[in-house]
């Protein structure tokens, strides 16, 4: 049985059109990631704890601006 993933883009997508972004989808114990420009390409999945650590490290290194409009 194939699991249907519910992908979402960040409101922090770069560029005015929001096409340069990573999309994420929750799994029971992991987070799946893919390139929004190539949704049929490969995906990467990380354990949820590793994904959280990754995002926290990004936030510490790169201060965020205000989010863009929600699509």
N, CA, C and O atoms as a Tripos MOL2 file, in Angstrom:
@<TRIPOS>MOLECULE
protein
  284   283    71     0     0
PROTEIN
NO_CHARGES

@<TRIPOS>ATOM
      1 N           0.8440   -1.1820    0.0000 N.3       1 UNK1
      2 CA          0.0000    0.0000    0.0000 C.3       1 UNK1
      3 C           0.8910    1.2470    0.0000 C.2       1 UNK1
      4 O           1.8220    1.3530    0.7990 O.2       1 UNK1
      5 N           0.6010    2.1710   -0.8870 N.am      2 UNK2
      6 CA          1.3640    3.4070   -0.9830 C.3       2 UNK2
      7 C           0.7560    4.4580   -0.0640 C.2       2 UNK2
      8 O          -0.4560    4.6750   -0.0630 O.2       2 UNK2
      9 N           1.6110    5.1040    0.7140 N.am      3 UNK3
     10 CA          1.1530    6.1500    1.6300 C.3       3 UNK3
     11 C           1.0740    7.4750    0.8800 C.2       3 UNK3
     12 O           2.0150    7.8450    0.1780 O.2       3 UNK3
     13 N          -0.0320    8.1870    1.0210 N.am      4 UNK4
     14 CA         -0.1900    9.5040    0.4170 C.3       4 UNK4
     15 C           0.4490   10.5220    1.3520 C.2       4 UNK4
     16 O           0.1000   10.6040    2.5290 O.2       4 UNK4
     17 N           1.3890   11.2960    0.8160 N.am      5 UNK5
     18 CA          2.0510   12.3170    1.6260 C.3       5 UNK5
     19 C           1.3800   13.6660    1.4080 C.2       5 UNK5
     20 O           0.9520   13.9850    0.2980 O.2       5 UNK5
     21 N           1.2920   14.4400    2.4530 N.am      6 UNK6
     22 CA          0.6960   15.7700    2.3970 C.3       6 UNK6
     23 C           1.8290   16.7910    2.4750 C.2       6 UNK6
     24 O           2.2700   17.1680    3.5600 O.2       6 UNK6
     25 N           2.2920   17.2290    1.3040 N.am      7 UNK7
     26 CA          3.4330   18.1300    1.1960 C.3       7 UNK7
     27 C           3.0150   19.5610    1.4820 C.2       7 UNK7
     28 O           1.9020   19.9730    1.1570 O.2       7 UNK7
     29 N           3.9280   20.3200    2.0970 N.am      8 UNK8
     30 CA          3.6950   21.7460    2.3050 C.3       8 UNK8
     31 C           4.9910   22.5080    2.1160 C.2       8 UNK8
     32 O           6.0840   21.9930    2.3530 O.2       8 UNK8
     33 N           4.8380   23.7460    1.6830 N.am      9 UNK9
     34 CA          5.9730   24.6490    1.4980 C.3       9 UNK9
     35 C           6.0320   25.6100    2.6710 C.2       9 UNK9
     36 O           5.0160   25.9260    3.2900 O.2       9 UNK9
     37 N           7.2240   26.0600    2.9570 N.am     10 UNK10
     38 CA          7.4080   27.0720    3.9810 C.3      10 UNK10
     39 C           6.9120   28.4230    3.4800 C.2      10 UNK10
     40 O           6.9940   28.7190    2.2880 O.2      10 UNK10
     41 N           6.4020   29.2340    4.3860 N.am     11 UNK11
     42 CA          6.0550   30.6080    4.0320 C.3      11 UNK11
     43 C           7.3090   31.4610    3.8930 C.2      11 UNK11
     44 O           7.2220   32.6280    3.5140 O.2      11 UNK11
     45 N           8.4760   30.8910    4.1970 N.am     12 UNK12
     46 CA          9.7470   31.5880    4.0630 C.3      12 UNK12
     47 C          10.4010   31.3040    2.7160 C.2      12 UNK12
     48 O          11.5970   31.5540    2.5630 O.2      12 UNK12
     49 N           9.6670   30.7950    1.7440 N.am     13 UNK13
     50 CA         10.2180   30.4800    0.4260 C.3      13 UNK13
     51 C          10.9280   31.6950   -0.1410 C.2      13 UNK13
     52 O          10.4500   32.8220   -0.0160 O.2      13 UNK13
     53 N          12.0830   31.4540   -0.7710 N.am     14 UNK14
     54 CA         12.8270   32.5720   -1.3460 C.3      14 UNK14
     55 C          12.2590   32.9230   -2.7080 C.2      14 UNK14
     56 O          11.6420   32.0920   -3.3740 O.2      14 UNK14
     57 N          12.4750   34.1540   -3.1090 N.am     15 UNK15
     58 CA         11.9960   34.6090   -4.4120 C.3      15 UNK15
     59 C          10.5530   35.0580   -4.3390 C.2      15 UNK15
     60 O           9.7930   34.6160   -3.4770 O.2      15 UNK15
     61 N          10.1890   35.9300   -5.2400 N.am     16 UNK16
     62 CA          8.8420   36.4720   -5.2490 C.3      16 UNK16
     63 C           7.7730   35.4650   -5.6020 C.2      16 UNK16
     64 O           6.6250   35.6130   -5.1820 O.2      16 UNK16
     65 N           8.1250   34.4390   -6.3700 N.am     17 UNK17
     66 CA          7.1090   33.4820   -6.7910 C.3      17 UNK17
     67 C           7.0270   32.2640   -5.8830 C.2      17 UNK17
     68 O           6.1290   31.4390   -6.0530 O.2      17 UNK17
     69 N           7.9300   32.1300   -4.9320 N.am     18 UNK18
     70 CA          7.8940   31.0150   -3.9970 C.3      18 UNK18
     71 C           8.2420   29.6710   -4.6050 C.2      18 UNK18
     72 O           7.9300   28.6310   -4.0250 O.2      18 UNK18
     73 N           8.8900   29.6750   -5.7770 N.am     19 UNK19
     74 CA          9.2140   28.4130   -6.4430 C.3      19 UNK19
     75 C          10.5190   27.7890   -5.9700 C.2      19 UNK19
     76 O          10.7900   26.6290   -6.2800 O.2      19 UNK19
     77 N          11.3310   28.5300   -5.2270 N.am     20 UNK20
     78 CA         12.6030   28.0050   -4.7500 C.3      20 UNK20
     79 C          12.4240   27.6030   -3.2940 C.2      20 UNK20
     80 O          12.6420   28.4000   -2.3810 O.2      20 UNK20
     81 N          12.0320   26.3800   -3.0980 N.am     21 UNK21
     82 CA         11.7120   25.9690   -1.7390 C.3      21 UNK21
     83 C          11.8520   24.4680   -1.5870 C.2      21 UNK21
     84 O          11.7980   23.7120   -2.5570 O.2      21 UNK21
     85 N          12.0310   24.0680   -0.3670 N.am     22 UNK22
     86 CA         11.9850   22.6580   -0.0010 C.3      22 UNK22
     87 C          10.5950   22.4090    0.5630 C.2      22 UNK22
     88 O          10.0880   23.2070    1.3510 O.2      22 UNK22
     89 N           9.9880   21.3170    0.1640 N.am     23 UNK23
     90 CA          8.6950   20.9320    0.7050 C.3      23 UNK23
     91 C           8.9020   19.8270    1.7300 C.2      23 UNK23
     92 O           9.8210   19.0180    1.6030 O.2      23 UNK23
     93 N           8.0540   19.7930    2.7370 N.am     24 UNK24
     94 CA          8.1430   18.7680    3.7750 C.3      24 UNK24
     95 C           6.8000   18.0570    3.9140 C.2      24 UNK24
     96 O           5.7420   18.6260    3.6470 O.2      24 UNK24
     97 N           6.8730   16.8070    4.3340 N.am     25 UNK25
     98 CA          5.6680   16.0170    4.6020 C.3      25 UNK25
     99 C           5.9370   15.1470    5.8240 C.2      25 UNK25
    100 O           6.9730   14.4860    5.8980 O.2      25 UNK25
    101 N           5.0200   15.1400    6.7750 N.am     26 UNK26
    102 CA          5.2170   14.3130    7.9690 C.3      26 UNK26
    103 C           4.9350   12.8370    7.6870 C.2      26 UNK26
    104 O           4.0130   12.4940    6.9470 O.2      26 UNK26
    105 N           5.7350   11.9920    8.2840 N.am     27 UNK27
    106 CA          5.5380   10.5440    8.3020 C.3      27 UNK27
    107 C           5.4180   10.1480    9.7720 C.2      27 UNK27
    108 O           5.6880   10.9800   10.6390 O.2      27 UNK27
    109 N           5.0280    8.9300   10.0840 N.am     28 UNK28
    110 CA          4.8590    8.5680   11.4960 C.3      28 UNK28
    111 C           6.0890    8.8230   12.3780 C.2      28 UNK28
    112 O           5.9370    9.2910   13.5070 O.2      28 UNK28
    113 N           7.2870    8.5290   11.8980 N.am     29 UNK29
    114 CA          8.4880    8.7210   12.7280 C.3      29 UNK29
    115 C           9.5740    9.5010   12.0070 C.2      29 UNK29
    116 O          10.6990    9.5910   12.4970 O.2      29 UNK29
    117 N           9.2540   10.0660   10.8500 N.am     30 UNK30
    118 CA         10.2490   10.7540   10.0270 C.3      30 UNK30
    119 C           9.6060   11.9800    9.3800 C.2      30 UNK30
    120 O           8.3890   12.1610    9.4250 O.2      30 UNK30
    121 N          10.4460   12.8100    8.7820 N.am     31 UNK31
    122 CA         10.0000   13.9400    7.9790 C.3      31 UNK31
    123 C          10.5840   13.7500    6.5830 C.2      31 UNK31
    124 O          11.7910   13.5630    6.4320 O.2      31 UNK31
    125 N           9.7330   13.7980    5.5680 N.am     32 UNK32
    126 CA         10.1790   13.6750    4.1830 C.3      32 UNK32
    127 C          10.4050   15.0670    3.6120 C.2      32 UNK32
    128 O           9.6620   15.9990    3.9190 O.2      32 UNK32
    129 N          11.4370   15.2060    2.7750 N.am     33 UNK33
    130 CA         11.7620   16.4750    2.1290 C.3      33 UNK33
    131 C          11.9190   16.2420    0.6340 C.2      33 UNK33
    132 O          12.3570   15.1770    0.2000 O.2      33 UNK33
    133 N          11.5510   17.2690   -0.1580 N.am     34 UNK34
    134 CA         11.7640   17.2150   -1.6030 C.3      34 UNK34
    135 C          11.9290   18.6260   -2.1400 C.2      34 UNK34
    136 O          11.5840   19.6020   -1.4750 O.2      34 UNK34
    137 N          12.4550   18.7210   -3.3370 N.am     35 UNK35
    138 CA         12.6530   19.9940   -4.0290 C.3      35 UNK35
    139 C          11.3350   20.3950   -4.6830 C.2      35 UNK35
    140 O          10.7680   19.6220   -5.4550 O.2      35 UNK35
    141 N          10.8450   21.5890   -4.3850 N.am     36 UNK36
    142 CA          9.5670   22.0250   -4.9500 C.3      36 UNK36
    143 C           9.6300   22.1950   -6.4620 C.2      36 UNK36
    144 O           8.6030   22.1130   -7.1350 O.2      36 UNK36
    145 N          10.8260   22.4300   -7.0070 N.am     37 UNK37
    146 CA         10.9670   22.5730   -8.4570 C.3      37 UNK37
    147 C          10.9650   21.2230   -9.1590 C.2      37 UNK37
    148 O          10.7790   21.1610  -10.3740 O.2      37 UNK37
    149 N          11.1710   20.1380   -8.4120 N.am     38 UNK38
    150 CA         11.2370   18.8030   -8.9950 C.3      38 UNK38
    151 C          10.4910   17.8130   -8.0880 C.2      38 UNK38
    152 O          11.1090   16.9220   -7.5060 O.2      38 UNK38
    153 N           9.1740   17.9670   -7.9670 N.am     39 UNK39
    154 CA          8.4320   17.1280   -7.0290 C.3      39 UNK39
    155 C           8.4320   15.6430   -7.3860 C.2      39 UNK39
    156 O           8.1750   14.8020   -6.5250 O.2      39 UNK39
    157 N           8.7140   15.3160   -8.6340 N.am     40 UNK40
    158 CA          8.7760   13.8990   -9.0290 C.3      40 UNK40
    159 C          10.1800   13.3240   -8.8550 C.2      40 UNK40
    160 O          10.3990   12.1340   -9.0790 O.2      40 UNK40
    161 N          11.1270   14.1680   -8.4540 N.am     41 UNK41
    162 CA         12.4940   13.7120   -8.2180 C.3      41 UNK41
    163 C          12.5740   12.9510   -6.9040 C.2      41 UNK41
    164 O          11.5520   12.5790   -6.3280 O.2      41 UNK41
    165 N          13.7580   12.7310   -6.4490 N.am     42 UNK42
    166 CA         13.9590   11.9770   -5.2150 C.3      42 UNK42
    167 C          13.5090   12.7240   -3.9790 C.2      42 UNK42
    168 O          13.3400   13.9430   -3.9920 O.2      42 UNK42
    169 N          13.3190   11.9750   -2.9200 N.am     43 UNK43
    170 CA         12.9920   12.5550   -1.6220 C.3      43 UNK43
    171 C          14.0340   12.1020   -0.6050 C.2      43 UNK43
    172 O          14.7140   11.0920   -0.7870 O.2      43 UNK43
    173 N          14.1330   12.8540    0.4360 N.am     44 UNK44
    174 CA         15.0150   12.5440    1.5530 C.3      44 UNK44
    175 C          14.1270   12.4550    2.7780 C.2      44 UNK44
    176 O          13.2560   13.3030    2.9690 O.2      44 UNK44
    177 N          14.3290   11.4510    3.6070 N.am     45 UNK45
    178 CA         13.5670   11.4050    4.8550 C.3      45 UNK45
    179 C          14.5340   11.3060    6.0210 C.2      45 UNK45
    180 O          15.5070   10.5530    5.9940 O.2      45 UNK45
    181 N          14.2360   12.0840    7.0350 N.am     46 UNK46
    182 CA         15.0630   12.1430    8.2370 C.3      46 UNK46
    183 C          14.2240   11.7420    9.4420 C.2      46 UNK46
    184 O          13.0200   11.9950    9.4690 O.2      46 UNK46
    185 N          14.8480   11.1170   10.4390 N.am     47 UNK47
    186 CA         14.1270   10.9120   11.6960 C.3      47 UNK47
    187 C          13.6590   12.2730   12.2250 C.2      47 UNK47
    188 O          14.3660   13.2710   12.0800 O.2      47 UNK47
    189 N          12.4990   12.3140   12.8210 N.am     48 UNK48
    190 CA         11.9280   13.5800   13.2730 C.3      48 UNK48
    191 C          12.8960   14.3630   14.1560 C.2      48 UNK48
    192 O          13.0240   15.5760   13.9930 O.2      48 UNK48
    193 N          13.5740   13.7040   15.0780 N.am     49 UNK49
    194 CA         14.5280   14.3910   15.9530 C.3      49 UNK49
    195 C          15.6760   15.0140   15.1820 C.2      49 UNK49
    196 O          16.1070   16.1200   15.5060 O.2      49 UNK49
    197 N          16.1750   14.3270   14.1740 N.am     50 UNK50
    198 CA         17.2610   14.8630   13.3460 C.3      50 UNK50
    199 C          16.7880   16.0670   12.5430 C.2      50 UNK50
    200 O          17.5310   17.0350   12.3810 O.2      50 UNK50
    201 N          15.5580   16.0150   12.0390 N.am     51 UNK51
    202 CA         15.0050   17.1410   11.2910 C.3      51 UNK51
    203 C          14.8870   18.3660   12.1970 C.2      51 UNK51
    204 O          15.2320   19.4750   11.7880 O.2      51 UNK51
    205 N          14.4060   18.1720   13.4120 N.am     52 UNK52
    206 CA         14.2770   19.2810   14.3630 C.3      52 UNK52
    207 C          15.6450   19.8770   14.6720 C.2      52 UNK52
    208 O          15.7890   21.0990   14.7120 O.2      52 UNK52
    209 N          16.6480   19.0380   14.8900 N.am     53 UNK53
    210 CA         18.0080   19.5170   15.1450 C.3      53 UNK53
    211 C          18.5280   20.3130   13.9530 C.2      53 UNK53
    212 O          19.1550   21.3570   14.1310 O.2      53 UNK53
    213 N          18.2730   19.8290   12.7420 N.am     54 UNK54
    214 CA         18.6860   20.5120   11.5140 C.3      54 UNK54
    215 C          18.0460   21.8980   11.4210 C.2      54 UNK54
    216 O          18.7370   22.8780   11.1420 O.2      54 UNK54
    217 N          16.7480   21.9890   11.6500 N.am     55 UNK55
    218 CA         16.0480   23.2760   11.5790 C.3      55 UNK55
    219 C          16.5460   24.2270   12.6610 C.2      55 UNK55
    220 O          16.7240   25.4160   12.3960 O.2      55 UNK55
    221 N          16.7710   23.7330   13.8640 N.am     56 UNK56
    222 CA         17.2940   24.5830   14.9410 C.3      56 UNK56
    223 C          18.6760   25.1210   14.5900 C.2      56 UNK56
    224 O          18.9770   26.2770   14.8850 O.2      56 UNK56
    225 N          19.5180   24.3040   13.9650 N.am     57 UNK57
    226 CA         20.8490   24.7600   13.5490 C.3      57 UNK57
    227 C          20.7340   25.8360   12.4740 C.2      57 UNK57
    228 O          21.4750   26.8190   12.5050 O.2      57 UNK57
    229 N          19.8190   25.6660   11.5270 N.am     58 UNK58
    230 CA         19.6110   26.6940   10.4990 C.3      58 UNK58
    231 C          19.1550   28.0020   11.1200 C.2      58 UNK58
    232 O          19.6510   29.0700   10.7600 O.2      58 UNK58
    233 N          18.2240   27.9260   12.0400 N.am     59 UNK59
    234 CA         17.7190   29.1350   12.6950 C.3      59 UNK59
    235 C          18.8250   29.8530   13.4570 C.2      59 UNK59
    236 O          18.8660   31.0830   13.4720 O.2      59 UNK59
    237 N          19.7170   29.1040   14.0870 N.am     60 UNK60
    238 CA         20.8060   29.7060   14.8560 C.3      60 UNK60
    239 C          21.8110   30.4080   13.9450 C.2      60 UNK60
    240 O          22.4090   31.4100   14.3380 O.2      60 UNK60
    241 N          21.9990   29.8920   12.7380 N.am     61 UNK61
    242 CA         22.9970   30.4440   11.8190 C.3      61 UNK61
    243 C          22.4450   31.5310   10.9140 C.2      61 UNK61
    244 O          23.1990   32.3890   10.4540 O.2      61 UNK61
    245 N          21.1490   31.5140   10.6510 N.am     62 UNK62
    246 CA         20.5510   32.4400    9.6890 C.3      62 UNK62
    247 C          19.2860   33.0560   10.2770 C.2      62 UNK62
    248 O          18.2360   32.4150   10.2980 O.2      62 UNK62
    249 N          19.3810   34.3010   10.7550 N.am     63 UNK63
    250 CA         18.1750   34.9400   11.2940 C.3      63 UNK63
    251 C          17.0920   35.0180   10.2130 C.2      63 UNK63
    252 O          17.3770   35.3090    9.0510 O.2      63 UNK63
    253 N          15.8730   34.7570   10.6090 N.am     64 UNK64
    254 CA         14.7650   34.7360    9.6540 C.3      64 UNK64
    255 C          14.1750   36.1170    9.4750 C.2      64 UNK64
    256 O          14.1460   36.9220   10.4070 O.2      64 UNK64
    257 N          13.7070   36.3820    8.2750 N.am     65 UNK65
    258 CA         12.9170   37.5790    8.0310 C.3      65 UNK65
    259 C          11.4530   37.2010    8.2300 C.2      65 UNK65
    260 O          11.1430   36.0720    8.6080 O.2      65 UNK65
    261 N          10.5720   38.1330    7.9770 N.am     66 UNK66
    262 CA          9.1470   37.8400    8.1030 C.3      66 UNK66
    263 C           8.7410   36.8430    7.0280 C.2      66 UNK66
    264 O           9.2650   36.8870    5.9140 O.2      66 UNK66
    265 N           7.8170   35.9460    7.3460 N.am     67 UNK67
    266 CA          7.3740   34.9790    6.3420 C.3      67 UNK67
    267 C           6.6300   35.6570    5.2080 C.2      67 UNK67
    268 O           6.0430   36.7260    5.3770 O.2      67 UNK67
    269 N           6.6640   35.0190    4.0580 N.am     68 UNK68
    270 CA          5.9310   35.5100    2.8980 C.3      68 UNK68
    271 C           4.4750   35.0970    2.9780 C.2      68 UNK68
    272 O           4.0400   34.4970    3.9610 O.2      68 UNK68
    273 N           3.7210   35.4260    1.9290 N.am     69 UNK69
    274 CA          2.3050   35.0510    1.9330 C.3      69 UNK69
    275 C           2.1320   33.5390    1.8790 C.2      69 UNK69
    276 O           2.9370   32.8380    1.2660 O.2      69 UNK69
    277 N           1.1070   33.0540    2.5050 N.am     70 UNK70
    278 CA          0.8060   31.6240    2.5000 C.3      70 UNK70
    279 C           0.1400   31.2670    1.1890 C.2      70 UNK70
    280 O          -0.7430   31.9760    0.7100 O.2      70 UNK70
    281 N           0.5740   30.1610    0.6180 N.am     71 UNK71
    282 CA         -0.0210   29.7120   -0.6540 C.3      71 UNK71
    283 C          -1.0040   28.6270   -0.3910 C.2      71 UNK71
    284 O          -1.6170   28.1100   -1.3240 O.2      71 UNK71
@<TRIPOS>BOND
     1     1     2 1
     2     2     3 1
     3     3     4 2
     4     3     5 am
     5     5     6 1
     6     6     7 1
     7     7     8 2
     8     7     9 am
     9     9    10 1
    10    10    11 1
    11    11    12 2
    12    11    13 am
    13    13    14 1
    14    14    15 1
    15    15    16 2
    16    15    17 am
    17    17    18 1
    18    18    19 1
    19    19    20 2
    20    19    21 am
    21    21    22 1
    22    22    23 1
    23    23    24 2
    24    23    25 am
    25    25    26 1
    26    26    27 1
    27    27    28 2
    28    27    29 am
    29    29    30 1
    30    30    31 1
    31    31    32 2
    32    31    33 am
    33    33    34 1
    34    34    35 1
    35    35    36 2
    36    35    37 am
    37    37    38 1
    38    38    39 1
    39    39    40 2
    40    39    41 am
    41    41    42 1
    42    42    43 1
    43    43    44 2
    44    43    45 am
    45    45    46 1
    46    46    47 1
    47    47    48 2
    48    47    49 am
    49    49    50 1
    50    50    51 1
    51    51    52 2
    52    51    53 am
    53    53    54 1
    54    54    55 1
    55    55    56 2
    56    55    57 am
    57    57    58 1
    58    58    59 1
    59    59    60 2
    60    59    61 am
    61    61    62 1
    62    62    63 1
    63    63    64 2
    64    63    65 am
    65    65    66 1
    66    66    67 1
    67    67    68 2
    68    67    69 am
    69    69    70 1
    70    70    71 1
    71    71    72 2
    72    71    73 am
    73    73    74 1
    74    74    75 1
    75    75    76 2
    76    75    77 am
    77    77    78 1
    78    78    79 1
    79    79    80 2
    80    79    81 am
    81    81    82 1
    82    82    83 1
    83    83    84 2
    84    83    85 am
    85    85    86 1
    86    86    87 1
    87    87    88 2
    88    87    89 am
    89    89    90 1
    90    90    91 1
    91    91    92 2
    92    91    93 am
    93    93    94 1
    94    94    95 1
    95    95    96 2
    96    95    97 am
    97    97    98 1
    98    98    99 1
    99    99   100 2
   100    99   101 am
   101   101   102 1
   102   102   103 1
   103   103   104 2
   104   103   105 am
   105   105   106 1
   106   106   107 1
   107   107   108 2
   108   107   109 am
   109   109   110 1
   110   110   111 1
   111   111   112 2
   112   111   113 am
   113   113   114 1
   114   114   115 1
   115   115   116 2
   116   115   117 am
   117   117   118 1
   118   118   119 1
   119   119   120 2
   120   119   121 am
   121   121   122 1
   122   122   123 1
   123   123   124 2
   124   123   125 am
   125   125   126 1
   126   126   127 1
   127   127   128 2
   128   127   129 am
   129   129   130 1
   130   130   131 1
   131   131   132 2
   132   131   133 am
   133   133   134 1
   134   134   135 1
   135   135   136 2
   136   135   137 am
   137   137   138 1
   138   138   139 1
   139   139   140 2
   140   139   141 am
   141   141   142 1
   142   142   143 1
   143   143   144 2
   144   143   145 am
   145   145   146 1
   146   146   147 1
   147   147   148 2
   148   147   149 am
   149   149   150 1
   150   150   151 1
   151   151   152 2
   152   151   153 am
   153   153   154 1
   154   154   155 1
   155   155   156 2
   156   155   157 am
   157   157   158 1
   158   158   159 1
   159   159   160 2
   160   159   161 am
   161   161   162 1
   162   162   163 1
   163   163   164 2
   164   163   165 am
   165   165   166 1
   166   166   167 1
   167   167   168 2
   168   167   169 am
   169   169   170 1
   170   170   171 1
   171   171   172 2
   172   171   173 am
   173   173   174 1
   174   174   175 1
   175   175   176 2
   176   175   177 am
   177   177   178 1
   178   178   179 1
   179   179   180 2
   180   179   181 am
   181   181   182 1
   182   182   183 1
   183   183   184 2
   184   183   185 am
   185   185   186 1
   186   186   187 1
   187   187   188 2
   188   187   189 am
   189   189   190 1
   190   190   191 1
   191   191   192 2
   192   191   193 am
   193   193   194 1
   194   194   195 1
   195   195   196 2
   196   195   197 am
   197   197   198 1
   198   198   199 1
   199   199   200 2
   200   199   201 am
   201   201   202 1
   202   202   203 1
   203   203   204 2
   204   203   205 am
   205   205   206 1
   206   206   207 1
   207   207   208 2
   208   207   209 am
   209   209   210 1
   210   210   211 1
   211   211   212 2
   212   211   213 am
   213   213   214 1
   214   214   215 1
   215   215   216 2
   216   215   217 am
   217   217   218 1
   218   218   219 1
   219   219   220 2
   220   219   221 am
   221   221   222 1
   222   222   223 1
   223   223   224 2
   224   223   225 am
   225   225   226 1
   226   226   227 1
   227   227   228 2
   228   227   229 am
   229   229   230 1
   230   230   231 1
   231   231   232 2
   232   231   233 am
   233   233   234 1
   234   234   235 1
   235   235   236 2
   236   235   237 am
   237   237   238 1
   238   238   239 1
   239   239   240 2
   240   239   241 am
   241   241   242 1
   242   242   243 1
   243   243   244 2
   244   243   245 am
   245   245   246 1
   246   246   247 1
   247   247   248 2
   248   247   249 am
   249   249   250 1
   250   250   251 1
   251   251   252 2
   252   251   253 am
   253   253   254 1
   254   254   255 1
   255   255   256 2
   256   255   257 am
   257   257   258 1
   258   258   259 1
   259   259   260 2
   260   259   261 am
   261   261   262 1
   262   262   263 1
   263   263   264 2
   264   263   265 am
   265   265   266 1
   266   266   267 1
   267   267   268 2
   268   267   269 am
   269   269   270 1
   270   270   271 1
   271   271   272 2
   272   271   273 am
   273   273   274 1
   274   274   275 1
   275   275   276 2
   276   275   277 am
   277   277   278 1
   278   278   279 1
   279   279   280 2
   280   279   281 am
   281   281   282 1
   282   282   283 1
   283   283   284 2
@<TRIPOS>SUBSTRUCTURE
     1 UNK1         2 RESIDUE 1 A UNK
     2 UNK2         6 RESIDUE 1 A UNK
     3 UNK3        10 RESIDUE 1 A UNK
     4 UNK4        14 RESIDUE 1 A UNK
     5 UNK5        18 RESIDUE 1 A UNK
     6 UNK6        22 RESIDUE 1 A UNK
     7 UNK7        26 RESIDUE 1 A UNK
     8 UNK8        30 RESIDUE 1 A UNK
     9 UNK9        34 RESIDUE 1 A UNK
    10 UNK10       38 RESIDUE 1 A UNK
    11 UNK11       42 RESIDUE 1 A UNK
    12 UNK12       46 RESIDUE 1 A UNK
    13 UNK13       50 RESIDUE 1 A UNK
    14 UNK14       54 RESIDUE 1 A UNK
    15 UNK15       58 RESIDUE 1 A UNK
    16 UNK16       62 RESIDUE 1 A UNK
    17 UNK17       66 RESIDUE 1 A UNK
    18 UNK18       70 RESIDUE 1 A UNK
    19 UNK19       74 RESIDUE 1 A UNK
    20 UNK20       78 RESIDUE 1 A UNK
    21 UNK21       82 RESIDUE 1 A UNK
    22 UNK22       86 RESIDUE 1 A UNK
    23 UNK23       90 RESIDUE 1 A UNK
    24 UNK24       94 RESIDUE 1 A UNK
    25 UNK25       98 RESIDUE 1 A UNK
    26 UNK26      102 RESIDUE 1 A UNK
    27 UNK27      106 RESIDUE 1 A UNK
    28 UNK28      110 RESIDUE 1 A UNK
    29 UNK29      114 RESIDUE 1 A UNK
    30 UNK30      118 RESIDUE 1 A UNK
    31 UNK31      122 RESIDUE 1 A UNK
    32 UNK32      126 RESIDUE 1 A UNK
    33 UNK33      130 RESIDUE 1 A UNK
    34 UNK34      134 RESIDUE 1 A UNK
    35 UNK35      138 RESIDUE 1 A UNK
    36 UNK36      142 RESIDUE 1 A UNK
    37 UNK37      146 RESIDUE 1 A UNK
    38 UNK38      150 RESIDUE 1 A UNK
    39 UNK39      154 RESIDUE 1 A UNK
    40 UNK40      158 RESIDUE 1 A UNK
    41 UNK41      162 RESIDUE 1 A UNK
    42 UNK42      166 RESIDUE 1 A UNK
    43 UNK43      170 RESIDUE 1 A UNK
    44 UNK44      174 RESIDUE 1 A UNK
    45 UNK45      178 RESIDUE 1 A UNK
    46 UNK46      182 RESIDUE 1 A UNK
    47 UNK47      186 RESIDUE 1 A UNK
    48 UNK48      190 RESIDUE 1 A UNK
    49 UNK49      194 RESIDUE 1 A UNK
    50 UNK50      198 RESIDUE 1 A UNK
    51 UNK51      202 RESIDUE 1 A UNK
    52 UNK52      206 RESIDUE 1 A UNK
    53 UNK53      210 RESIDUE 1 A UNK
    54 UNK54      214 RESIDUE 1 A UNK
    55 UNK55      218 RESIDUE 1 A UNK
    56 UNK56      222 RESIDUE 1 A UNK
    57 UNK57      226 RESIDUE 1 A UNK
    58 UNK58      230 RESIDUE 1 A UNK
    59 UNK59      234 RESIDUE 1 A UNK
    60 UNK60      238 RESIDUE 1 A UNK
    61 UNK61      242 RESIDUE 1 A UNK
    62 UNK62      246 RESIDUE 1 A UNK
    63 UNK63      250 RESIDUE 1 A UNK
    64 UNK64      254 RESIDUE 1 A UNK
    65 UNK65      258 RESIDUE 1 A UNK
    66 UNK66      262 RESIDUE 1 A UNK
    67 UNK67      266 RESIDUE 1 A UNK
    68 UNK68      270 RESIDUE 1 A UNK
    69 UNK69      274 RESIDUE 1 A UNK
    70 UNK70      278 RESIDUE 1 A UNK
    71 UNK71      282 RESIDUE 1 A UNK
